[in-house]
Amino acid sequence: MSEIIKTKQSKKPKNRFRFVILNDETFEEKFSLSLSRNNAWVFIGTSAFILIFFTAAAIIYTPLKYFIPGFGDYNYRSEILQLQFKTDSLVQTMQARQLWVKNLINVMEGKVDTTIPAPDQPGNMDKGNIKLNEISQADQQLRKEVEDEDNYALSANSGAGSRMVEEVRQMHMIDPVEGYVTDGFDLKKEHFGIDIAAKQDAPVLAVLDGKVISASFSVDNGYVIAVQHTNNLVSFYKHNSKLLKKTGELVRSGDVIAFVGSTGENSTGPHLHFELWHEGRPLNPQDYIVF
């Protein structure tokens, strides 16, 4: 009996499957794959694994993951970067204040020598022979040079001489941003630049060729970038929403270096605070640029 059963099992045909791809119009066979029952399951399992693998990779390594509910917003990354910049600025400010407090404590405890050093020459001058009414020739020459500079000065706001004004006027600066001036230059109010109202995230342009000497964030002025130009001229761009250049980079006139924003405690709306400094003196930008 057992021999009969074995004979029937041996004669039972093994089921095989064929995977065929046909042309829908001509029924021409384009691809075929012959599979047994076991091979069919292996083929289906492998195909499912490859499909799952590529789907997971697409979700992990592409922005598709941001479209999954509950995963997060695509703007979180830029917000995190802004928070990192602010944190770095706060850390630097805290370190500076800690150093100031430490120095103050050292002075109060007498650890710092605050005595005024004695003059190099002994104080044996006969003060009774000093003639206050007589002016030396060198002093007269110096006074004459200063008076000549004041007489020929073209900018009352800057207080600079004619040579400095002429150097700056010949530089042909462009508008830093498209907008209109809402607050002008005023030395009495210590407003050393002008405020230009503009659209949020409008491009901020470099007024001249130069090199970025500062690109940082401060609590008062937000994102600030400064560019050093020729003839000791420096331009400042404050309250930006984002900076596009880093310290040490070279820029050309008209390059986009930042975007208009309203960062910093001193800002009340989207605008650009623009300043010009020449040899340590603030200049009125409206004297050199037509806004």
Short mmCIF file of the C-alpha atoms (twelve columns), coordinates in Angstrom:
data_MODEL
# 
_entry.id   MODEL 
# 
loop_
_atom_site.group_PDB 
_atom_site.id 
_atom_site.type_symbol 
_atom_site.label_atom_id 
_atom_site.label_alt_id 
_atom_site.label_comp_id 
_atom_site.label_asym_id 
_atom_site.label_seq_id 
_atom_site.Cartn_x 
_atom_site.Cartn_y 
_atom_site.Cartn_z 
_atom_site.pdbx_PDB_model_num 
ATOM 1   C CA . MET A 1   0.000  0.000   0.000   1 
ATOM 2   C CA . SER A 2   2.804  2.401   0.903   1 
ATOM 3   C CA . GLU A 3   4.476  1.693   -2.420  1 
ATOM 4   C CA . ILE A 4   1.280  2.616   -4.269  1 
ATOM 5   C CA . ILE A 5   1.046  5.927   -2.370  1 
ATOM 6   C CA . LYS A 6   4.687  6.790   -3.131  1 
ATOM 7   C CA . THR A 7   4.128  5.966   -6.802  1 
ATOM 8   C CA . LYS A 8   1.130  8.353   -6.933  1 
ATOM 9   C CA . GLN A 9   3.078  11.127  -5.231  1 
ATOM 10  C CA . SER A 10  5.969  10.725  -7.616  1 
ATOM 11  C CA . LYS A 11  3.601  10.881  -10.592 1 
ATOM 12  C CA . LYS A 12  1.874  14.035  -9.298  1 
ATOM 13  C CA . PRO A 13  3.061  16.955  -11.505 1 
ATOM 14  C CA . LYS A 14  4.744  19.917  -9.847  1 
ATOM 15  C CA . ASN A 15  2.898  23.200  -10.429 1 
ATOM 16  C CA . ARG A 16  4.966  25.853  -12.211 1 
ATOM 17  C CA . PHE A 17  4.109  29.481  -12.919 1 
ATOM 18  C CA . ARG A 18  5.122  31.825  -15.696 1 
ATOM 19  C CA . PHE A 19  5.292  35.594  -15.297 1 
ATOM 20  C CA . VAL A 20  4.748  37.106  -18.759 1 
ATOM 21  C CA . ILE A 21  4.671  40.708  -19.999 1 
ATOM 22  C CA . LEU A 22  2.772  41.085  -23.303 1 
ATOM 23  C CA . ASN A 23  2.146  43.920  -25.729 1 
ATOM 24  C CA . ASP A 24  -1.496 44.850  -25.241 1 
ATOM 25  C CA . GLU A 25  -2.107 45.409  -28.958 1 
ATOM 26  C CA . THR A 26  -0.002 42.707  -30.674 1 
ATOM 27  C CA . PHE A 27  0.174  40.237  -27.767 1 
ATOM 28  C CA . GLU A 28  3.885  39.997  -28.473 1 
ATOM 29  C CA . GLU A 29  5.750  38.524  -25.528 1 
ATOM 30  C CA . LYS A 30  8.197  41.087  -24.167 1 
ATOM 31  C CA . PHE A 31  9.347  39.334  -21.013 1 
ATOM 32  C CA . SER A 32  8.676  36.012  -19.354 1 
ATOM 33  C CA . LEU A 33  9.842  34.372  -16.171 1 
ATOM 34  C CA . SER A 34  9.184  30.760  -15.315 1 
ATOM 35  C CA . LEU A 35  8.674  30.144  -11.600 1 
ATOM 36  C CA . SER A 36  7.871  27.203  -9.424  1 
ATOM 37  C CA . ARG A 37  5.633  27.542  -6.381  1 
ATOM 38  C CA . ASN A 38  8.608  28.212  -4.098  1 
ATOM 39  C CA . ASN A 39  10.312 30.562  -6.549  1 
ATOM 40  C CA . ALA A 40  7.088  32.523  -6.959  1 
ATOM 41  C CA . TRP A 41  6.932  33.262  -3.242  1 
ATOM 42  C CA . VAL A 42  10.612 34.258  -3.258  1 
ATOM 43  C CA . PHE A 43  10.011 36.582  -6.221  1 
ATOM 44  C CA . ILE A 44  6.969  38.198  -4.591  1 
ATOM 45  C CA . GLY A 45  8.775  38.626  -1.256  1 
ATOM 46  C CA . THR A 46  11.870 40.151  -2.900  1 
ATOM 47  C CA . SER A 47  9.749  42.581  -4.931  1 
ATOM 48  C CA . ALA A 48  7.827  43.652  -1.828  1 
ATOM 49  C CA . PHE A 49  11.076 44.183  0.122   1 
ATOM 50  C CA . ILE A 50  12.601 46.322  -2.670  1 
ATOM 51  C CA . LEU A 51  9.420  48.399  -2.906  1 
ATOM 52  C CA . ILE A 52  9.330  48.967  0.862   1 
ATOM 53  C CA . PHE A 53  13.049 49.816  0.957   1 
ATOM 54  C CA . PHE A 54  12.855 52.474  -1.772  1 
ATOM 55  C CA . THR A 55  9.672  53.946  -0.289  1 
ATOM 56  C CA . ALA A 56  11.306 54.281  3.155   1 
ATOM 57  C CA . ALA A 57  14.475 55.786  1.611   1 
ATOM 58  C CA . ALA A 58  12.421 58.343  -0.311  1 
ATOM 59  C CA . ILE A 59  10.613 59.372  2.863   1 
ATOM 60  C CA . ILE A 60  13.783 59.586  4.992   1 
ATOM 61  C CA . TYR A 61  16.179 61.319  2.584   1 
ATOM 62  C CA . THR A 62  13.804 63.616  0.652   1 
ATOM 63  C CA . PRO A 63  11.433 66.448  1.649   1 
ATOM 64  C CA . LEU A 64  8.506  64.025  1.260   1 
ATOM 65  C CA . LYS A 65  8.685  63.378  4.998   1 
ATOM 66  C CA . TYR A 66  7.479  66.917  5.673   1 
ATOM 67  C CA . PHE A 67  4.138  66.081  4.022   1 
ATOM 68  C CA . ILE A 68  3.439  63.332  6.562   1 
ATOM 69  C CA . PRO A 69  0.966  64.623  9.185   1 
ATOM 70  C CA . GLY A 70  2.611  65.131  12.559  1 
ATOM 71  C CA . PHE A 71  6.204  64.907  11.293  1 
ATOM 72  C CA . GLY A 72  6.980  68.632  11.271  1 
ATOM 73  C CA . ASP A 73  7.063  71.746  9.143   1 
ATOM 74  C CA . TYR A 74  9.706  72.385  6.487   1 
ATOM 75  C CA . ASN A 75  10.302 75.872  7.957   1 
ATOM 76  C CA . TYR A 76  11.426 74.434  11.301  1 
ATOM 77  C CA . ARG A 77  14.994 74.089  10.033  1 
ATOM 78  C CA . SER A 78  15.354 77.808  9.213   1 
ATOM 79  C CA . GLU A 79  13.742 78.737  12.533  1 
ATOM 80  C CA . ILE A 80  16.191 76.472  14.385  1 
ATOM 81  C CA . LEU A 81  19.128 78.101  12.590  1 
ATOM 82  C CA . GLN A 82  17.885 81.582  13.558  1 
ATOM 83  C CA . LEU A 83  17.554 80.462  17.162  1 
ATOM 84  C CA . GLN A 84  21.115 79.130  17.054  1 
ATOM 85  C CA . PHE A 85  22.402 82.494  15.797  1 
ATOM 86  C CA . LYS A 86  20.530 84.315  18.563  1 
ATOM 87  C CA . THR A 87  21.844 81.886  21.159  1 
ATOM 88  C CA . ASP A 88  25.433 82.445  19.986  1 
ATOM 89  C CA . SER A 89  24.976 86.216  20.246  1 
ATOM 90  C CA . LEU A 90  23.486 85.914  23.723  1 
ATOM 91  C CA . VAL A 91  26.400 83.726  24.832  1 
ATOM 92  C CA . GLN A 92  28.902 86.300  23.578  1 
ATOM 93  C CA . THR A 93  27.003 89.098  25.331  1 
ATOM 94  C CA . MET A 94  26.934 87.130  28.604  1 
ATOM 95  C CA . GLN A 95  30.650 86.393  28.374  1 
ATOM 96  C CA . ALA A 96  31.404 90.073  27.805  1 
ATOM 97  C CA . ARG A 97  29.286 91.070  30.802  1 
ATOM 98  C CA . GLN A 98  30.878 88.413  32.995  1 
ATOM 99  C CA . LEU A 99  34.308 89.756  32.030  1 
ATOM 100 C CA . TRP A 100 33.156 93.309  32.838  1 
ATOM 101 C CA . VAL A 101 31.826 92.214  36.253  1 
ATOM 102 C CA . LYS A 102 35.058 90.341  36.959  1 
ATOM 103 C CA . ASN A 103 37.151 93.406  36.149  1 
ATOM 104 C CA . LEU A 104 34.872 95.575  38.285  1 
ATOM 105 C CA . ILE A 105 35.256 93.212  41.251  1 
ATOM 106 C CA . ASN A 106 39.040 93.226  40.823  1 
ATOM 107 C CA . VAL A 107 39.039 97.028  40.908  1 
ATOM 108 C CA . MET A 108 36.823 97.118  44.010  1 
ATOM 109 C CA . GLU A 109 39.020 94.586  45.801  1 
ATOM 110 C CA . GLY A 110 42.165 96.535  44.961  1 
ATOM 111 C CA . LYS A 111 43.649 93.886  42.711  1 
ATOM 112 C CA . VAL A 112 44.165 96.362  39.876  1 
ATOM 113 C CA . ASP A 113 46.740 99.151  40.061  1 
ATOM 114 C CA . THR A 114 44.741 102.350 39.493  1 
ATOM 115 C CA . THR A 115 47.468 104.827 40.464  1 
ATOM 116 C CA . ILE A 116 48.387 107.470 37.915  1 
ATOM 117 C CA . PRO A 117 51.957 106.969 36.704  1 
ATOM 118 C CA . ALA A 118 54.397 109.761 37.341  1 
ATOM 119 C CA . PRO A 119 55.355 111.898 34.343  1 
ATOM 120 C CA . ASP A 120 58.605 111.150 32.569  1 
ATOM 121 C CA . GLN A 121 59.970 114.611 33.244  1 
ATOM 122 C CA . PRO A 122 60.269 115.983 36.769  1 
ATOM 123 C CA . GLY A 123 57.771 118.692 37.664  1 
ATOM 124 C CA . ASN A 124 60.319 121.417 38.274  1 
ATOM 125 C CA . MET A 125 58.876 123.791 35.658  1 
ATOM 126 C CA . ASP A 126 58.676 127.394 36.691  1 
ATOM 127 C CA . LYS A 127 54.972 128.063 36.207  1 
ATOM 128 C CA . GLY A 128 55.434 131.769 36.849  1 
ATOM 129 C CA . ASN A 129 57.273 132.216 33.537  1 
ATOM 130 C CA . ILE A 130 54.498 130.730 31.390  1 
ATOM 131 C CA . LYS A 131 53.064 133.323 28.977  1 
ATOM 132 C CA . LEU A 132 49.495 132.406 28.068  1 
ATOM 133 C CA . ASN A 133 49.080 135.251 25.586  1 
ATOM 134 C CA . GLU A 134 51.877 134.068 23.305  1 
ATOM 135 C CA . ILE A 135 50.988 131.473 20.616  1 
ATOM 136 C CA . SER A 136 53.763 129.424 19.062  1 
ATOM 137 C CA . GLN A 137 54.238 129.288 15.316  1 
ATOM 138 C CA . ALA A 138 53.356 125.573 15.159  1 
ATOM 139 C CA . ASP A 139 50.118 126.254 17.031  1 
ATOM 140 C CA . GLN A 140 49.219 129.073 14.648  1 
ATOM 141 C CA . GLN A 141 49.832 126.831 11.619  1 
ATOM 142 C CA . LEU A 142 47.650 124.063 13.070  1 
ATOM 143 C CA . ARG A 143 44.815 126.494 13.804  1 
ATOM 144 C CA . LYS A 144 44.984 127.843 10.256  1 
ATOM 145 C CA . GLU A 145 44.728 124.339 8.747   1 
ATOM 146 C CA . VAL A 146 41.695 123.474 10.894  1 
ATOM 147 C CA . GLU A 147 39.961 126.768 9.986   1 
ATOM 148 C CA . ASP A 148 40.600 126.173 6.289   1 
ATOM 149 C CA . GLU A 149 39.026 122.712 6.490   1 
ATOM 150 C CA . ASP A 150 35.932 124.127 8.197   1 
ATOM 151 C CA . ASN A 151 35.613 126.923 5.667   1 
ATOM 152 C CA . TYR A 152 35.672 124.557 2.686   1 
ATOM 153 C CA . ALA A 153 33.599 121.768 4.251   1 
ATOM 154 C CA . LEU A 154 30.631 120.737 2.060   1 
ATOM 155 C CA . SER A 155 28.787 118.512 4.532   1 
ATOM 156 C CA . ALA A 156 27.619 120.075 7.761   1 
ATOM 157 C CA . ASN A 157 26.386 116.763 9.133   1 
ATOM 158 C CA . SER A 158 29.604 114.848 8.715   1 
ATOM 159 C CA . GLY A 159 31.941 117.597 9.879   1 
ATOM 160 C CA . ALA A 160 34.613 116.339 7.452   1 
ATOM 161 C CA . GLY A 161 36.893 118.327 5.197   1 
ATOM 162 C CA . SER A 162 36.416 118.981 1.506   1 
ATOM 163 C CA . ARG A 163 38.895 116.295 0.481   1 
ATOM 164 C CA . MET A 164 37.024 113.577 2.367   1 
ATOM 165 C CA . VAL A 165 33.676 114.677 0.917   1 
ATOM 166 C CA . GLU A 166 35.073 114.726 -2.604  1 
ATOM 167 C CA . GLU A 167 36.528 111.212 -2.223  1 
ATOM 168 C CA . VAL A 168 33.181 109.802 -1.120  1 
ATOM 169 C CA . ARG A 169 31.181 111.667 -3.796  1 
ATOM 170 C CA . GLN A 170 33.343 110.162 -6.548  1 
ATOM 171 C CA . MET A 171 32.530 106.585 -5.491  1 
ATOM 172 C CA . HIS A 172 29.072 106.478 -7.215  1 
ATOM 173 C CA . MET A 173 27.096 104.382 -4.744  1 
ATOM 174 C CA . ILE A 174 23.789 102.647 -5.597  1 
ATOM 175 C CA . ASP A 175 20.603 102.373 -3.532  1 
ATOM 176 C CA . PRO A 176 20.900 99.610  -0.912  1 
ATOM 177 C CA . VAL A 177 17.185 98.719  -1.139  1 
ATOM 178 C CA . GLU A 178 14.048 99.737  -3.008  1 
ATOM 179 C CA . GLY A 179 11.857 101.828 -0.699  1 
ATOM 180 C CA . TYR A 180 11.373 105.286 0.776   1 
ATOM 181 C CA . VAL A 181 13.119 107.095 3.635   1 
ATOM 182 C CA . THR A 182 11.044 107.314 6.830   1 
ATOM 183 C CA . ASP A 183 13.638 108.676 9.265   1 
ATOM 184 C CA . GLY A 184 16.662 110.769 8.338   1 
ATOM 185 C CA . PHE A 185 20.165 111.311 9.648   1 
ATOM 186 C CA . ASP A 186 20.274 113.201 12.979  1 
ATOM 187 C CA . LEU A 187 23.412 113.552 15.077  1 
ATOM 188 C CA . LYS A 188 21.555 115.192 17.973  1 
ATOM 189 C CA . LYS A 189 19.343 112.113 18.372  1 
ATOM 190 C CA . GLU A 190 22.354 109.839 17.777  1 
ATOM 191 C CA . HIS A 191 20.617 108.468 14.702  1 
ATOM 192 C CA . PHE A 192 23.740 107.903 12.604  1 
ATOM 193 C CA . GLY A 193 21.944 106.637 9.500   1 
ATOM 194 C CA . ILE A 194 18.612 106.595 7.695   1 
ATOM 195 C CA . ASP A 195 15.630 104.235 7.880   1 
ATOM 196 C CA . ILE A 196 14.297 102.968 4.554   1 
ATOM 197 C CA . ALA A 197 10.859 101.328 4.639   1 
ATOM 198 C CA . ALA A 198 10.717 98.324  2.294   1 
ATOM 199 C CA . LYS A 199 8.846  95.091  1.742   1 
ATOM 200 C CA . GLN A 200 9.546  92.120  3.990   1 
ATOM 201 C CA . ASP A 201 12.396 89.966  2.604   1 
ATOM 202 C CA . ALA A 202 13.205 92.519  -0.125  1 
ATOM 203 C CA . PRO A 203 16.818 92.134  -1.357  1 
ATOM 204 C CA . VAL A 204 19.464 94.332  0.300   1 
ATOM 205 C CA . LEU A 205 22.279 95.312  -2.090  1 
ATOM 206 C CA . ALA A 206 25.882 96.277  -1.460  1 
ATOM 207 C CA . VAL A 207 26.283 99.953  -2.378  1 
ATOM 208 C CA . LEU A 208 29.906 99.480  -3.498  1 
ATOM 209 C CA . ASP A 209 32.540 96.819  -4.026  1 
ATOM 210 C CA . GLY A 210 34.118 95.738  -0.776  1 
ATOM 211 C CA . LYS A 211 34.774 93.064  1.822   1 
ATOM 212 C CA . VAL A 212 32.422 91.897  4.562   1 
ATOM 213 C CA . ILE A 213 34.027 92.733  7.911   1 
ATOM 214 C CA . SER A 214 31.087 91.792  10.134  1 
ATOM 215 C CA . ALA A 215 28.015 89.560  9.821   1 
ATOM 216 C CA . SER A 216 26.374 88.979  13.188  1 
ATOM 217 C CA . PHE A 217 23.237 89.262  15.316  1 
ATOM 218 C CA . SER A 218 22.660 91.692  18.166  1 
ATOM 219 C CA . VAL A 219 19.712 92.078  20.507  1 
ATOM 220 C CA . ASP A 220 19.182 95.750  19.599  1 
ATOM 221 C CA . ASN A 221 19.803 95.760  15.846  1 
ATOM 222 C CA . GLY A 222 19.044 92.150  14.849  1 
ATOM 223 C CA . TYR A 223 20.980 90.756  11.899  1 
ATOM 224 C CA . VAL A 224 23.676 93.286  10.928  1 
ATOM 225 C CA . ILE A 225 26.207 93.158  8.091   1 
ATOM 226 C CA . ALA A 226 29.056 95.633  7.535   1 
ATOM 227 C CA . VAL A 227 31.107 96.066  4.348   1 
ATOM 228 C CA . GLN A 228 34.530 97.738  4.143   1 
ATOM 229 C CA . HIS A 229 35.058 99.784  0.948   1 
ATOM 230 C CA . THR A 230 37.976 101.771 -0.417  1 
ATOM 231 C CA . ASN A 231 39.066 105.105 1.093   1 
ATOM 232 C CA . ASN A 232 38.253 103.875 4.624   1 
ATOM 233 C CA . LEU A 233 34.489 103.905 3.923   1 
ATOM 234 C CA . VAL A 234 32.277 101.394 5.777   1 
ATOM 235 C CA . SER A 235 28.583 100.738 5.157   1 
ATOM 236 C CA . PHE A 236 26.235 99.135  7.717   1 
ATOM 237 C CA . TYR A 237 22.950 97.326  7.007   1 
ATOM 238 C CA . LYS A 238 20.798 96.588  10.081  1 
ATOM 239 C CA . HIS A 239 17.523 94.822  11.089  1 
ATOM 240 C CA . ASN A 240 17.786 92.218  8.288   1 
ATOM 241 C CA . SER A 241 15.750 89.016  8.341   1 
ATOM 242 C CA . LYS A 242 18.598 86.917  6.943   1 
ATOM 243 C CA . LEU A 243 22.267 87.429  5.990   1 
ATOM 244 C CA . LEU A 244 23.625 85.905  2.780   1 
ATOM 245 C CA . LYS A 245 27.320 86.756  3.195   1 
ATOM 246 C CA . LYS A 246 29.867 85.798  5.831   1 
ATOM 247 C CA . THR A 247 32.782 87.693  7.324   1 
ATOM 248 C CA . GLY A 248 35.729 87.799  4.930   1 
ATOM 249 C CA . GLU A 249 33.731 87.393  1.708   1 
ATOM 250 C CA . LEU A 250 34.247 89.833  -1.161  1 
ATOM 251 C CA . VAL A 251 31.154 91.500  -2.639  1 
ATOM 252 C CA . ARG A 252 30.531 93.496  -5.778  1 
ATOM 253 C CA . SER A 253 28.383 96.575  -6.125  1 
ATOM 254 C CA . GLY A 254 24.761 95.412  -6.466  1 
ATOM 255 C CA . ASP A 255 25.290 91.957  -4.918  1 
ATOM 256 C CA . VAL A 256 22.449 90.769  -2.689  1 
ATOM 257 C CA . ILE A 257 23.944 90.515  0.798   1 
ATOM 258 C CA . ALA A 258 20.807 90.223  2.972   1 
ATOM 259 C CA . PHE A 259 17.009 90.411  3.095   1 
ATOM 260 C CA . VAL A 260 14.921 93.177  4.660   1 
ATOM 261 C CA . GLY A 261 13.406 92.286  8.024   1 
ATOM 262 C CA . SER A 262 12.395 93.635  11.399  1 
ATOM 263 C CA . THR A 263 14.823 91.893  13.744  1 
ATOM 264 C CA . GLY A 264 16.136 93.523  16.889  1 
ATOM 265 C CA . GLU A 265 14.450 95.390  19.717  1 
ATOM 266 C CA . ASN A 266 15.000 98.776  18.022  1 
ATOM 267 C CA . SER A 267 12.925 97.796  14.988  1 
ATOM 268 C CA . THR A 268 9.195  98.508  14.702  1 
ATOM 269 C CA . GLY A 269 8.535  97.084  11.245  1 
ATOM 270 C CA . PRO A 270 10.166 95.838  8.044   1 
ATOM 271 C CA . HIS A 271 12.831 98.367  7.067   1 
ATOM 272 C CA . LEU A 272 16.562 98.796  6.506   1 
ATOM 273 C CA . HIS A 273 18.679 100.997 8.766   1 
ATOM 274 C CA . PHE A 274 21.574 102.114 6.558   1 
ATOM 275 C CA . GLU A 275 24.707 103.886 7.790   1 
ATOM 276 C CA . LEU A 276 27.863 105.258 6.145   1 
ATOM 277 C CA . TRP A 277 31.077 105.835 8.129   1 
ATOM 278 C CA . HIS A 278 34.253 107.416 6.804   1 
ATOM 279 C CA . GLU A 279 37.416 107.296 8.898   1 
ATOM 280 C CA . GLY A 280 35.367 106.850 12.072  1 
ATOM 281 C CA . ARG A 281 32.892 109.650 11.279  1 
ATOM 282 C CA . PRO A 282 29.196 109.108 10.408  1 
ATOM 283 C CA . LEU A 283 28.020 110.521 7.087   1 
ATOM 284 C CA . ASN A 284 24.520 111.410 5.941   1 
ATOM 285 C CA . PRO A 285 23.769 108.819 3.217   1 
ATOM 286 C CA . GLN A 286 21.316 111.205 1.538   1 
ATOM 287 C CA . ASP A 287 24.236 113.521 0.704   1 
ATOM 288 C CA . TYR A 288 25.837 110.813 -1.447  1 
ATOM 289 C CA . ILE A 289 22.966 108.593 -2.665  1 
ATOM 290 C CA . VAL A 290 19.717 109.646 -4.349  1 
ATOM 291 C CA . PHE A 291 16.914 107.721 -2.638  1 
# 
